[in-house]
Amino acid sequence: MKKIEAIIQPFKLDEVKEALKSIGIDGMTIGDVRGHGRQKGHKEVYRGQEYNVDLLPKVKLEMVVPASRLEEVVRTLTAAARTGKIGDGKIFVYDVAEAIRIRNDDRGESAL
């Protein structure tokens, strides 16, 4: 099993969710996060004062998938989240040793 963490642009969330749903990926955790990569934020003006916005709003998706579906999920996620501009985000992949469904003690891929 593999855990996928993806940091994406907030306006791409619905498109990513629909793309993943279309390949049968339903379970995911989504959270609002803030951060920056190479773009380092930007400057804004409020009431005549200029200030730096260095932590930009992003969305973090987390999901655990069978190792056999990893490439398909990453390919789908990447295609749906891509704009081609700086700040599109990142995907991180981790190994998962075990998954346990609390409700009935299912283990491994059957717990997904």
N, C-alpha and C positions, 0 to 999 in steps of 0.2 A: 504494500500500500504506500501511496505517496501523498504528502500534504502539499497543496499548492497555496501560496500566498501571493496575491496580486494587488498591486497598488495602481489604481487607475484614476482617470479624470472623472469627477462626479457626473458630468453630463453624459458619459458613456455607460453608466450603470444599467439602465433599462435594456440597452442594446446587447450588452454582455450577458445579462440574465436570460434574455430571450434566446440568444445563440446557444448558451449552455443547456437551456431547457430543451431546445430542439434536438440535442444529441443525447438527451436522457439524464442530464446532471441536474438534480433537483436540490440536493442538500448543500447548503453553503451558509457561512456566517458572514455578515456584512457590517462594517462599522465605518463611521466617519472619522478620518484622521487628518492631521495636518503635517506638512513637511516640505522639503525641497531637495532637489537633486542639483543637476548642473545649471538649471535656470536661475537659481539663487533668489527667487522671488521677483518683485517688481516695485516700482514707485507709484504711489497714488497721491492725489491731492484732495484734501478735505477742508472746506472753509478757508481756502487759500494757503493752507499749510501742506507742504510736501512731506510724505513719510514713507518708509520702507515697509513693504509687506513681504517678510522673508519666510513665513510659514504659510504655504498655500493649501487650500482645502483639497483633499483627496479622498478616495474611497478604498477601503481595504477589504478584499474578499478572501476568505479562507475556506478550503474544501479538502476532503480526503477522498481520493479516488483509487481504484485498483491500479496497480502498476501497469497492467496491460493497456489501460486507456489513457495513460499519461500524455503521450504525444498528441493524441486526438484532442484532448481537453486543452492542452497548451496551445495548439494550433488554432482551435476555435476561439479561445479567449483572446489570443493575440490579434487575430483578424478583426474581431468585434471591437476591441479597445483602441485600435490604431487610428490615429489621425494623420500621422506622418510628421507631426511637429514636436518640438522639444516639450517635455513634460508629459508624454503619453503614459509613462509609468514603468514598472518593473514586475517581473514574475520570479518568485523564489520557489524552489522545490526541495522538500525534505523527505527523508525516509520515516515511515511510521512503523513502530515495532508492534503495536497492538491497538485494536479498537474494541470497545466493549459497550454494548447497548445497555443502559441502566435498567430499562423497563423489564427485560426478560433474560439478561445475561448472554445475549448473542455475542460471539466473538469473531474477530477477523473481518473479512470482507462481507460476511453476512450481517454485520452490525452497521454497515454503511447504508 
